[in-house]
């Protein structure tokens, strides 16, 4: 018999009737208790740069309530933690929030997996796993984001060499256009098309993630890494820890900061002078002039995995949200050339840039992941919130990185044309066929999907 541990999460969960099973048993709820909201004027995403256009916002308390909503007429779209910077999570009619579907965690000790509802956030799940002696292999830098939303957009998380956030998914359940539930497991042929599903196949309601025994992590920070050293030793630098981040503004002959996160259950490296960079003498924010109180502990102090892999603490808002974000992926073999191509644009980039982060991500098998079958380097940009100016810069970045097969993060700002996206996604047509199978009437289609995937204006 499989050994399972059931954990009730949050006060709402504690009030629910009894502990419930891995996939099927749910506390009873009346349909009329489903939370329905008429949208307030100027309802915005986390950053405040996008105003949702959906006519209604639904906040179901159970999967059954969500199914009933989807069975209804019109178009629907899942809404997670609202951390996307574009309109990927918007709907012409109705958004269905998964924020209340975060109440159960079931650990299967034999399979080394945890099953969660879609609305739970990394910062909520991680401490519960830690209490039971377990860990995830990877975490989002910002633990405030929902697990299902992060996986559906191929978010890479802490950038470890053994896979991005969706690489932990071993099974998922989603509500499709007819209101039924489809379960897909890793061994099934459509699984790799569904995990990074961009909301096109349905609304994810549960995910099963691989877990492992808990481990410790330490963060060592270095400042002013010479770009010349980065050019000569890029692979060695990016492989110097379990997760490595470079923070830069491309302005000088140095990289401002290097964050090296090392697992303490593995052999630790002797960094020495770290390729000409100097060890930090205090905790740092990625933007050096900002206070570091919101950041996770550094200075080589060991702590549990969930308190070191993210850059920011769950208990703090990492910023006021008044920013824009873009992220671009190129093959790892092109990393140095891509970095220098961005240096060549530094005078264009710098006036609107807050900070840029560079990370390495391992190849995966997800059809709509920018890391599909290729090890990648991601160039992340945090911009000032001035879209009129930023949208002038992005085409120049995309053109400079075009020789390296650049692809954007689906949930961030980009200007790449749909035809270009199609030409660079090997499984695009397979994905569209799968989406049409699951959603033949286009219930989950929206402006973002119509433009970027279906190449229509509808």
C-alpha positions in Angstrom: 0.0 0.0 0.0 1.3 3.5 -0.9 2.1 5.7 2.0 0.5 9.1 1.8 0.7 12.1 4.1 -2.2 14.5 4.0 -1.7 18.1 5.1 -4.4 20.7 5.4 -3.2 24.2 4.4 -4.6 27.6 5.5 -7.4 28.4 7.8 -9.9 27.9 5.1 -8.6 24.4 4.6 -8.6 23.6 8.3 -12.3 24.5 8.3 -13.0 22.1 5.5 -14.5 18.7 6.3 -11.8 16.1 7.0 -8.6 15.3 5.3 -9.2 14.4 1.7 -7.6 12.0 -0.8 -4.9 12.4 -3.4 -7.0 13.3 -6.4 -10.7 12.8 -6.1 -12.4 13.5 -2.7 -13.4 17.1 -2.1 -15.3 18.9 0.6 -18.9 19.6 -0.4 -19.8 23.1 -1.4 -23.0 24.7 -2.7 -22.9 26.3 -6.1 -24.3 29.5 -4.7 -21.2 29.9 -2.5 -19.0 30.4 -5.5 -17.6 33.8 -5.3 -18.5 36.0 -8.3 -17.3 39.5 -8.8 -18.3 42.2 -11.2 -14.9 43.6 -12.1 -13.9 46.9 -10.6 -12.7 49.6 -12.9 -9.0 49.5 -13.6 -8.4 46.0 -12.2 -4.8 45.4 -12.9 -2.1 42.8 -12.8 0.6 42.6 -10.2 2.9 45.2 -11.8 0.0 47.6 -12.6 1.0 47.9 -16.2 -2.0 45.9 -17.6 -5.7 46.4 -17.0 -7.8 43.3 -17.4 -10.6 43.5 -19.9 -12.6 40.5 -18.7 -16.3 41.3 -17.9 -16.4 39.0 -14.9 -14.1 37.5 -12.4 -15.1 34.2 -10.8 -13.4 32.8 -7.7 -14.6 29.2 -7.2 -13.9 27.4 -3.9 -13.9 23.9 -5.3 -13.0 22.1 -8.5 -16.6 21.2 -8.9 -17.6 24.8 -8.9 -14.9 25.6 -11.4 -16.2 22.8 -13.7 -19.7 24.2 -13.5 -18.4 27.6 -14.6 -16.5 26.2 -17.5 -19.6 24.3 -18.7 -21.4 27.6 -19.0 -21.5 29.7 -22.2 -18.8 32.1 -23.4 -15.1 32.3 -23.1 -13.1 31.6 -19.9 -9.5 32.0 -18.8 -7.6 30.9 -15.7 -6.1 33.6 -13.5 -3.3 32.7 -11.2 -1.2 35.1 -9.1 -1.4 37.9 -11.7 2.3 38.1 -12.2 2.3 38.0 -16.1 3.1 41.4 -17.6 1.0 40.9 -20.8 -2.5 39.8 -21.6 -1.9 36.0 -21.6 -4.3 35.5 -18.6 -7.0 37.9 -19.8 -10.4 36.9 -21.3 -12.9 38.6 -23.5 -15.6 37.5 -21.1 -14.7 35.7 -17.9 -11.6 35.1 -15.8 -11.7 32.2 -13.3 -9.3 32.7 -10.5 -7.6 29.6 -8.9 -6.5 31.4 -5.8 -9.0 29.5 -3.5 -7.9 26.2 -4.9 -4.8 26.0 -2.7 -6.0 24.0 0.3 -4.6 20.5 0.1 -1.2 18.9 -0.1 -0.8 15.1 -0.4 2.7 13.6 -0.2 3.2 10.1 -1.7 6.2 8.8 0.1 6.7 5.8 -2.2 6.6 7.8 -5.4 8.4 10.8 -3.9 5.7 13.2 -5.2 3.4 15.9 -3.8 0.0 16.7 -5.2 -1.3 20.2 -4.9 -4.2 22.3 -6.1 -3.4 24.8 -8.8 -3.7 28.0 -6.9 -1.0 27.3 -4.3 2.1 29.4 -4.4 5.7 28.3 -4.1 6.1 30.2 -0.9 3.1 28.5 0.6 4.0 25.0 -0.5 7.7 25.0 0.3 7.5 25.5 4.2 5.0 22.6 4.3 7.3 20.3 2.5 10.2 21.4 4.7 8.3 20.5 7.8 7.8 16.9 6.4 11.5 16.7 5.4 11.0 17.2 1.7 12.1 19.7 -1.0 11.6 20.6 -4.6 14.6 20.6 -6.9 13.9 24.2 -8.0 12.0 27.3 -6.8 10.8 30.5 -8.3 13.0 33.5 -7.6 9.8 35.2 -6.5 8.0 32.7 -4.2 4.8 34.7 -4.4 3.8 33.2 -7.8 1.4 30.3 -8.3 2.9 26.9 -9.2 0.4 26.1 -12.0 0.9 29.5 -13.7 4.6 29.3 -13.5 4.7 25.9 -15.1 2.2 26.8 -17.8 4.5 29.6 -19.0 7.7 27.6 -18.7 9.2 29.8 -16.0 12.7 28.6 -15.2 12.9 29.4 -11.5 16.3 29.3 -9.8 17.9 28.2 -13.0 19.4 25.0 -11.7 21.2 22.8 -14.3 18.7 19.9 -13.8 15.6 21.6 -15.1 13.2 24.5 -15.0 10.0 24.6 -12.8 7.8 22.5 -15.1 10.4 19.8 -15.1 9.2 18.7 -11.6 5.7 18.0 -12.9 4.9 14.3 -13.1 1.1 14.6 -13.6 -1.6 17.2 -14.0 -5.4 17.5 -14.1 -7.2 20.1 -16.1 -10.8 21.1 -16.7 -11.4 21.0 -20.5 -14.0 22.9 -22.5 -16.8 20.5 -21.7 -16.3 20.8 -18.0 -14.7 17.4 -17.7 -11.4 16.6 -16.0 -8.5 15.1 -18.0 -5.5 13.6 -16.2 -2.2 13.4 -17.9 0.9 11.6 -16.6 4.6 11.9 -17.7 4.5 8.6 -19.6 1.6 9.7 -21.8 2.2 11.2 -25.3 0.4 14.5 -24.9 1.9 15.2 -21.5 4.7 17.3 -22.8 2.3 19.4 -24.8 0.0 20.0 -21.9 2.3 21.1 -19.0 3.5 24.3 -20.7 0.0 24.8 -22.0 -0.3 28.6 -22.0 -3.9 28.2 -20.8 -4.9 27.0 -24.3 -6.0 23.5 -23.3 -8.1 24.2 -20.2 -7.7 25.2 -16.6 -5.2 23.3 -14.5 -6.7 22.3 -11.2 -4.1 19.9 -9.7 -0.5 19.1 -10.3 1.8 16.4 -9.0 5.4 17.3 -8.5 8.5 15.3 -7.9 10.1 15.9 -4.5 13.3 14.8 -2.8 14.7 14.8 0.7 15.3 18.3 2.1 18.7 19.9 1.7 20.6 23.0 2.7 21.8 25.9 0.5 24.3 28.7 1.0 24.6 31.9 -1.1 28.0 33.4 -1.9 28.0 36.8 -3.6 30.7 38.4 -5.6 31.0 41.9 -7.1 32.6 43.4 -10.2 33.3 40.3 -12.3 35.4 41.4 -15.3 33.6 40.9 -18.6 36.8 39.6 -20.0 36.8 36.8 -17.4 33.2 36.1 -18.3 34.1 35.7 -22.0 36.9 33.3 -21.2 35.3 31.2 -18.5 31.5 31.5 -19.1 30.7 27.8 -18.6 32.9 27.5 -15.6 31.3 30.5 -13.9 27.7 29.4 -14.7 28.5 25.9 -13.4 30.1 27.1 -10.2 27.0 26.4 -8.1 23.6 24.7 -8.0 22.2 28.0 -9.3 24.1 31.0 -10.6 22.9 34.5 -11.4 24.7 37.4 -13.0 23.3 40.9 -12.4 24.4 43.6 -14.9 23.4 46.8 -16.6 25.8 46.1 -19.5 27.4 49.5 -18.9 30.9 48.8 -17.6 33.7 46.3 -18.2 32.4 44.3 -15.2 29.3 42.4 -14.2 27.9 44.1 -11.1 27.1 40.9 -9.0 27.3 37.1 -9.2 25.0 35.1 -6.9 26.2 31.5 -6.4 23.7 29.2 -4.6 25.4 25.9 -3.5 23.8 22.8 -2.1 25.5 21.9 1.2 24.8 18.2 0.8 27.2 18.2 -2.2 30.9 19.0 -2.4 31.4 22.8 -2.0 33.8 24.6 -4.3 36.6 26.8 -3.0 35.8 30.0 -4.9 39.0 31.9 -4.1 38.9 35.3 -5.9 36.2 34.0 -8.3 37.7 34.9 -11.6 38.7 38.4 -10.6 35.5 39.3 -8.7 35.6 40.3 -5.1 33.6 38.6 -2.4 30.7 40.7 -1.1 31.1 42.1 2.4 27.4 42.4 3.2 24.0 41.3 2.0 23.0 42.8 -1.4 19.9 43.5 -3.4 20.3 42.7 -7.1 20.2 46.5 -7.7 23.2 47.4 -5.5 21.9 50.8 -4.3 18.7 49.3 -2.9 18.4 47.9 0.6 18.7 44.1 0.9 16.2 43.4 3.7 13.7 41.8 1.3 16.4 39.4 -0.1 17.1 35.9 1.2 20.1 35.5 3.5 23.6 35.6 1.9 27.2 35.8 3.1 27.6 32.0 2.9 25.2 31.3 5.8 23.6 27.9 5.3 19.8 27.7 5.4 17.0 25.4 4.2 16.5 25.2 0.4 13.3 27.2 0.4 15.0 30.1 2.2 17.9 30.4 -0.2 16.9 29.3 -3.7 14.5 32.3 -4.1 16.1 35.7 -4.4 13.4 37.3 -2.3 11.7 36.4 1.0 8.0 35.3 0.9 7.2 37.6 3.8 8.1 40.8 1.9 6.9 42.4 -1.3 10.1 42.4 -3.4 9.3 45.8 -4.9 6.3 48.1 -5.4 5.6 46.4 -8.7 6.0 49.5 -10.8 8.2 47.8 -13.4 8.1 45.9 -16.7 9.8 42.6 -17.3 11.1 40.9 -20.5 13.1 37.7 -20.8 14.9 36.2 -23.8 16.3 32.7 -24.2 19.2 31.6 -26.5 21.1 28.4 -26.8 23.8 28.1 -24.2 26.5 27.6 -26.9 25.7 31.2 -28.0 25.8 32.8 -24.6 29.0 34.9 -24.8 28.1 36.2 -28.3 24.6 37.0 -27.1 25.9 38.8 -24.1 28.3 40.9 -26.2 25.5 41.7 -28.6 23.6 43.2 -25.7 26.7 45.1 -24.6 26.7 46.7 -28.1 23.2 48.0 -27.3 24.0 49.3 -23.9 23.4 53.0 -24.7 19.9 52.0 -25.9 19.2 49.7 -23.0 20.5 51.6 -20.0 18.1 54.6 -19.9 15.1 52.3 -19.2 16.8 49.4 -17.4 16.6 48.8 -13.7 18.7 45.5 -13.8 19.3 42.5 -16.0 19.9 39.0 -14.8 21.6 36.2 -16.7 20.9 32.5 -15.9 21.5 29.0 -17.3 18.6 26.5 -17.8 18.8 22.9 -18.8 17.0 21.5 -21.9 13.5 20.0 -21.5 10.9 18.2 -23.5 8.0 20.6 -23.3 6.7 21.6 -26.7 6.1 25.2 -25.9 9.2 25.8 -23.7 11.9 28.1 -25.1 14.3 25.4 -23.8 12.8 22.6 -25.8 15.7 20.2 -26.5 18.3 22.9 -25.9 20.3 24.1 -22.9 19.6 27.8 -22.7 20.9 31.0 -21.3 18.2 33.5 -20.2 18.6 37.3 -20.3 16.1 38.8 -18.0 15.3 42.6 -18.1 13.6 44.6 -15.4 12.6 47.8 -16.9 11.2 51.1 -15.7 7.5 51.2 -16.3 7.5 53.3 -19.4 6.1 51.0 -22.2 6.3 53.8 -24.8 10.1 53.7 -24.5 10.6 50.0 -23.7 8.7 48.9 -26.8 11.2 50.8 -28.9 14.1 48.8 -27.3 12.7 45.3 -27.4 12.7 45.0 -31.3 16.4 46.0 -31.2 17.2 43.3 -28.6 15.2 40.7 -30.5 17.0 41.6 -33.8 20.4 41.5 -32.1 19.7 38.0 -30.6 17.9 36.7 -33.7 21.1 34.9 -35.1 20.9 32.7 -31.9 17.3 31.6 -32.3 16.1 33.8 -29.5 12.7 33.1 -27.9 10.8 35.2 -25.3 9.2 34.3 -22.0 5.5 33.8 -22.7 4.4 35.8 -19.7 6.6 38.9 -20.1 6.8 41.8 -22.6 8.0 41.1 -26.1 7.4 42.4 -29.7 8.4 39.3 -31.7 6.1 38.6 -34.6 3.9 35.5 -34.7 5.5 34.2 -37.9 8.9 34.3 -36.2 7.5 32.5 -33.1 6.1 29.8 -35.4 9.3 29.3 -37.2 11.3 28.8 -34.0 8.9 26.3 -32.2 9.4 22.9 -33.7 6.2 21.5 -32.1 4.0 24.6 -32.7 1.6 22.8 -35.1 1.4 19.8 -32.8 0.5 22.0 -29.9 -2.2 23.8 -31.9 -3.7 20.5 -32.9 -3.7 19.4 -29.3 -5.4 22.6 -28.2 -8.1 22.2 -30.8 -8.7 18.6 -29.6 -9.2 19.8 -26.0 -11.0 23.1 -26.9 -12.6 22.7 -30.3 -14.9 25.7 -29.8 -12.2 28.0 -28.6 -13.5 28.6 -25.1 -10.0 29.3 -23.7 -8.8 31.4 -26.6 -8.1 35.0 -26.0 -6.4 37.9 -27.8 -2.9 36.7 -26.8 -3.4 33.2 -28.2 -5.2 34.4 -31.3 -2.4 36.8 -32.2 0.7 34.8 -31.2 -0.4 31.2 -31.8 -3.3 31.2 -34.2 -2.1 34.3 -36.0 -5.5 35.9 -36.2 -7.0 39.1 -34.9 -10.1 37.5 -33.4 
